[in-house]
Amino acid sequence: MRYREHLADQGRFADLPEGLFFGHLQRVYPHLFAEGSPFMRGDLRGDLHAEALAAS
């Protein structure tokens, strides 16, 4: 089993920093963002936004 190692502290955020999150995700897992990828069929940004609205 592999464990996640934190190599750099990205700071503290009141909410998910979408640009930082999705930018890193795309750099590390480019296959997830390829055309036709099942990951791209969902709407994670929309889900996060709807969840934030529901919590407020």
Secondary structure, DSSP 8 states (H G I E B T S, - for coil): -------S-----SS--HHHHHHHHHHH-GGGGSTT-HHHHS-HHHHHHHHHHHH-
